[in-house]
Amino acid sequence: MKKRYSINDVAKLFSITTNKLRFYEKKGLLAYQRDASSNYRYYHNEDIKKIQIILTYRVLGFSISDIKDILAKDDKESHLDHFYNHWKAINDKIDKLQLLRNSMEGLIDSMYSSDESNSCELLIQSITNLNELTKTKDSWIDRWDFNSWAKNYDKSVYHGKGVLNMYQHYEEILEKVFTLSTKNLNSDGWVLDLGVGTGNLAQKYLNADYHVYGIDQSREMLNVAKNKFPSLKVRLGEFMKIPFADNSFDAIVSTYSFHHLNQYEKSIAIVEMLRVLKDSGVIVMGDLMFENEQSRQKLFANLTGKQIEFINDEYYSDIEWLANEFKRHNKSLEYIRIDLLNYIITVT
Ligand SMILES: C[S@@+](CC[C@H](N)C(=O)[O-])C[C@H]1O[C@@H](n2cnc3c(N)ncnc32)[C@H](O)[C@@H]1O
């Protein structure tokens, strides 16, 4: 006969109350059977296993309805969906707490150095900055729908070359970014590829045995990257909310991604990159850029209205502005031009 456990046995086994088990039953997470003569609930080993799973998800902070869905659809994709949603919620919380801590630090420091008459203004200024930052971080959306591009992405960059021929030197750019970023990198260096896409750049670091993580905001891009390179570690994440601790990486690299952030978003992303980069680390980015406003205007003078419209749908960086932005954080920037619109910047 199959081993049976009473509700008290199960509660004792997991150090929980019997009410908790009844609650899970009421919510439809857990079934039970009743003894024909005593009418008491009893559970089998399969139920014990299920309770263990429910409790583990609860410890991880999953909601009852999420757990119900995970248990009902027992497939990898659905699990990953829930895990990634939960991962995003956790990272958003951490990011908010970090912002709050920074604001409080700033407030405490300025309270010490200011007189009472302007303390209220300081407080208002701090809250205003915090609100603006949080709003910008939370409102970035993928207007370009990278999820729907993921499956055909490689075909279009390797064969299509793109509007304005922007992918004509794709492979060369990836190779240069790799070479520049690994010039002084120890063989056990940690590399972060931001906007990893289908993993073409990250692959180079994998082949050379570096520890490499790829971050992208698109689940589908990550799926393609993971299918192509099963040993690549990928994480759902955004430029402005990098889901890693301070000082984690020796090199941050990125290609064809940074131009999806406007200038204010870029300045926030720069702070984020420098937070997760080690002091001695390097940032190397290949992307669509202009040297400065004059060169943008000069180039636009030779383009058609449609081409200009296409460029203006994204946010090509102004290298002069980027250099100043990094300088504010005591970093210096060098750049090389690859073709009409493609540049590679190195920040140390
Ligand atoms: C044109 S693809 C480039 C992919 C890859 N780096 C390459 O060179 O082939 C741009 C990638 O950046 C990602 N991306 C764009 N904006 C992002 C953001 N704010 N945070 C994270 N990823 C972003 C997109 O999801 C997409 O995968």
The ligand as an ORCA input file, in Angstrom:
! r2SCAN-3c Opt
* xyz 0 1
  C      20.560     45.679    -33.613
  S      20.598     44.543    -32.317
  C      22.335     44.237    -32.054
  C      22.602     42.868    -31.482
  C      24.082     42.496    -31.324
  N      24.732     43.314    -30.350
  C      24.796     42.552    -32.639
  O      25.730     43.333    -32.782
  O      24.420     41.808    -33.529
  C      20.212     45.543    -30.904
  C      20.002     44.725    -29.629
  O      20.019     45.600    -28.531
  C      18.966     45.253    -27.672
  N      18.585     46.480    -26.932
  C      18.136     47.632    -27.469
  N      17.901     48.515    -26.490
  C      18.202     47.910    -25.319
  C      18.136     48.292    -23.959
  N      17.731     49.508    -23.593
  N      18.521     47.404    -23.027
  C      18.936     46.162    -23.375
  N      18.992     45.730    -24.644
  C      18.642     46.596    -25.616
  C      17.875     44.754    -28.578
  O      16.933     43.955    -27.904
  C      18.673     44.003    -29.623
  O      18.861     42.667    -29.282
*
